[in-house]
């Protein structure tokens, strides 16, 4: 219920700490709704929020990202209506905008007065949002596992195995047309947490092919993937990396450690 999240937020100090806690709790609440309508049983939970929930990624994430495993009895509009109904019953004042006409369907769940009620913003009209994305035609080749966690609520869902999750992150770095700092922070985190990690190369190649990357025409392999990532990190605008990620970090000092020079050293195995 809304009263509980307001109590949680009141226990935190600082704007970012309060905002990130609010986001994470509402993500978990939304996941619980999706579990109850059996959507999680027919999809894969992935992306930054999944990494945080499963492996304690030391940064917060804005989105709930899914790939479809099998067709659900619910349409995307049905899912949105159910989320809206349950959140309103829990006391939240929300609206939802969505697009179900593309391969990647998305919805913005907008909480109209929560920032004000939580004393994060002095403005009643300040809107807080979380984004839901569902890839209805994901690339093939990923491996999945079943996970059971307790993150505010008991949750069970399918997730990609570590090698496939890592491949998804590399795909984001190698295919984005702009610098997203969270991608590079996550890359450094992966390389420090699992020093011998390798991506699921077939899955990575399929994902790159779907987005039209020229890398699919090159000999991307388990032996040379670090070279392509090294080049991407080297040319990245690190001021843009910092500006994008710093407000989402559990500990902002982590960015001093997962710096450009250190990530390059990790990729070259010199740390």
C-alpha positions in Angstrom: 0.0 0.0 0.0 1.1 3.6 -0.6 1.5 4.3 3.1 4.2 1.7 3.4 6.3 3.2 0.6 6.0 6.7 2.1 7.3 5.3 5.4 10.3 3.7 3.6 11.1 6.9 1.7 10.9 8.9 4.9 13.7 6.7 6.4 16.1 7.8 3.7 18.3 10.9 3.5 19.0 12.7 0.3 17.0 13.4 -3.0 18.6 10.6 -5.0 18.4 8.0 -2.3 14.7 8.7 -1.8 13.9 8.7 -5.5 15.8 5.5 -6.2 14.1 3.7 -3.3 10.7 4.8 -4.6 11.5 3.6 -8.1 12.8 0.2 -7.0 9.9 -0.5 -4.7 7.4 0.4 -7.4 9.3 -1.8 -9.9 9.0 -4.7 -7.5 5.3 -4.0 -6.9 4.7 -3.9 -10.7 6.6 -7.2 -11.0 4.4 -8.8 -8.4 1.3 -7.7 -10.4 2.8 -9.2 -13.5 3.5 -12.4 -11.7 -0.1 -12.7 -10.5 -1.5 -12.4 -14.0 1.1 -15.0 -15.1 2.9 -12.7 -17.5 6.3 -13.4 -15.8 5.7 -17.1 -16.4 5.7 -16.5 -20.2 8.4 -13.8 -20.5 12.1 -13.2 -19.6 13.0 -10.3 -17.2 16.2 -8.6 -18.3 18.1 -5.4 -18.3 19.5 -3.2 -15.6 16.6 -3.7 -13.1 17.0 -7.5 -13.5 20.7 -7.2 -12.8 20.1 -5.2 -9.6 17.4 -7.6 -8.4 19.4 -10.7 -9.2 23.0 -9.7 -8.7 22.9 -6.5 -6.6 24.2 -4.2 -9.4 25.3 -1.1 -7.5 23.1 1.2 -9.6 19.4 1.8 -9.9 17.5 1.4 -13.2 14.5 3.2 -14.7 12.9 0.4 -16.8 11.3 -2.9 -16.5 12.4 -4.8 -19.6 11.0 -8.1 -20.9 11.3 -10.5 -23.9 8.4 -12.7 -24.8 9.0 -16.5 -24.4 5.5 -17.5 -25.5 2.2 -15.9 -26.3 0.3 -14.8 -23.3 -3.5 -14.9 -22.8 -3.2 -11.2 -22.0 -2.8 -8.6 -24.7 -0.5 -5.6 -24.0 -3.6 -3.5 -23.3 -4.9 -6.1 -20.9 -1.6 -6.0 -19.0 -1.7 -2.2 -18.8 -5.3 -2.2 -17.6 -4.4 -4.7 -14.8 -1.4 -2.7 -13.7 -3.4 0.5 -13.6 -6.3 -1.2 -11.6 -4.0 -2.7 -9.0 -2.0 0.5 -8.5 -5.1 2.6 -8.1 -6.5 0.1 -5.6 -3.2 0.5 -3.6 -3.9 4.2 -3.4 -1.7 5.7 -6.2 -3.0 8.4 -8.5 -1.7 7.3 -11.9 -2.1 7.5 -15.6 -0.5 5.3 -18.3 0.5 6.1 -21.8 1.6 3.3 -24.1 2.4 2.2 -27.7 1.5 -1.4 -28.6 2.0 -1.0 -32.4 5.8 -1.7 -32.6 7.8 -4.8 -32.1 9.0 -3.4 -28.7 5.9 -2.4 -26.9 6.2 0.2 -24.1 4.2 2.0 -21.5 5.0 4.9 -19.2 3.4 4.5 -15.8 3.0 8.0 -14.4 2.5 8.6 -10.7 0.9 12.1 -10.5 1.4 13.2 -6.8 3.7 10.7 -5.3 6.8 12.9 -5.5 5.0 15.5 -3.5 3.4 13.1 -1.0 6.9 11.6 -0.4 8.3 15.1 0.2 10.8 14.6 -2.6 9.4 17.5 -4.6 7.6 20.6 -3.3 5.4 20.6 -6.4 2.2 18.6 -6.5 2.3 18.4 -10.3 5.7 16.8 -10.4 5.3 13.4 -12.2 7.4 10.3 -11.5 7.4 7.5 -14.1 8.6 4.0 -14.6 8.8 2.5 -18.0 7.7 -1.0 -19.1 9.1 -2.5 -22.3 8.2 -5.8 -23.9 10.2 -7.1 -26.9 7.7 -9.3 -28.8 10.3 -10.6 -31.3 13.6 -11.0 -29.3 16.7 -12.4 -30.9 17.2 -16.1 -30.7 20.0 -18.0 -28.9 19.7 -16.9 -25.3 19.6 -19.3 -22.4 17.2 -18.9 -19.5 17.0 -19.8 -15.8 14.3 -19.6 -13.2 14.8 -17.3 -10.3 13.0 -16.9 -7.0 13.9 -13.7 -5.0 12.5 -11.7 -2.1 12.8 -8.0 -3.0 10.0 -6.2 -1.1 7.8 -9.0 -2.4 8.3 -12.7 -3.1 8.9 -12.9 -6.9 9.6 -15.7 -9.4 10.5 -15.1 -13.0 12.6 -16.3 -15.9 15.9 -14.6 -16.6 18.7 -14.9 -19.1 21.8 -16.8 -17.9 24.8 -14.6 -17.1 26.4 -15.1 -20.5 23.3 -14.1 -22.3 22.7 -11.1 -20.0 26.2 -10.0 -20.7 25.7 -10.4 -24.4 22.7 -8.1 -24.2 24.8 -5.4 -22.5 27.5 -5.7 -25.2 24.8 -5.4 -27.8 23.6 -2.2 -26.3 27.1 -0.7 -26.2 27.9 -1.8 -29.7 24.7 -0.7 -31.3 23.5 2.5 -29.6 23.8 5.7 -31.6 24.5 7.7 -28.5 26.5 7.4 -25.3 24.5 5.9 -22.4 26.7 6.0 -19.3 24.8 3.2 -17.5 26.0 0.8 -20.2 29.6 1.5 -19.6 29.3 1.5 -15.8 27.6 -1.9 -16.1 30.4 -3.2 -18.4 33.0 -2.3 -15.8 30.9 -3.9 -13.1 30.5 -7.2 -15.0 34.3 -7.3 -15.6 35.1 -6.8 -11.9 32.5 -9.2 -10.6 33.1 -12.1 -13.1 36.7 -11.7 -14.3 36.5 -14.6 -16.8 33.0 -13.8 -18.1 32.4 -14.4 -21.8 29.3 -13.3 -23.8 26.9 -15.7 -25.5 28.3 -15.0 -29.0 25.5 -16.6 -31.1 22.9 -14.5 -29.1 25.0 -11.4 -29.4 25.4 -11.9 -33.2 21.6 -12.4 -33.6 20.9 -9.3 -31.6 23.3 -7.2 -33.7 21.8 -8.6 -36.9 18.3 -7.5 -35.8 19.5 -4.0 -35.3 21.4 -3.9 -38.6 24.9 -3.7 -37.1 27.9 -4.1 -39.5 29.6 -6.1 -36.8 27.6 -9.1 -38.0 29.7 -9.1 -41.1 32.9 -9.3 -39.1 34.4 -12.2 -37.3 33.1 -11.4 -33.8 34.1 -14.3 -31.6 35.0 -15.4 -28.0 38.6 -14.5 -28.8 38.1 -10.9 -30.0 35.0 -9.5 -28.4 37.1 -7.5 -26.0 38.8 -5.7 -28.9 35.4 -4.3 -30.1 34.5 -3.3 -26.6 37.9 -1.7 -26.0 37.3 0.5 -29.1 33.8 1.5 -28.0 35.0 2.5 -24.5 38.0 4.3 -25.9 35.8 6.6 -28.1 33.0 7.1 -25.6 32.4 10.6 -24.3 33.2 10.1 -20.6 31.6 13.3 -19.5 28.3 12.0 -21.0 28.9 8.7 -19.2 29.2 10.5 -15.9 26.2 12.8 -16.4 24.0 9.8 -17.3 24.9 7.4 -14.6 25.9 9.4 -11.4 22.4 10.0 -10.1 21.6 6.3 -10.3 24.5 5.0 -8.3 24.1 3.5 -4.9 27.6 4.9 -4.1 28.7 7.8 -6.4 32.4 7.0 -5.6 32.1 3.8 -7.6 32.4 5.9 -10.8 35.9 6.9 -9.7 36.8 3.2 -9.7 34.9 2.1 -12.8 36.6 4.9 -14.8 37.5 4.9 -18.4 41.2 4.0 -17.8 40.3 1.2 -15.4 37.6 -0.3 -17.7 40.1 -0.3 -20.6 42.6 -2.1 -18.3 39.9 -4.7 -17.4 39.2 -5.3 -21.0 42.9 -5.8 -21.7 43.2 -8.0 -18.6 45.8 -5.7 -17.0 44.0 -5.5 -13.6 
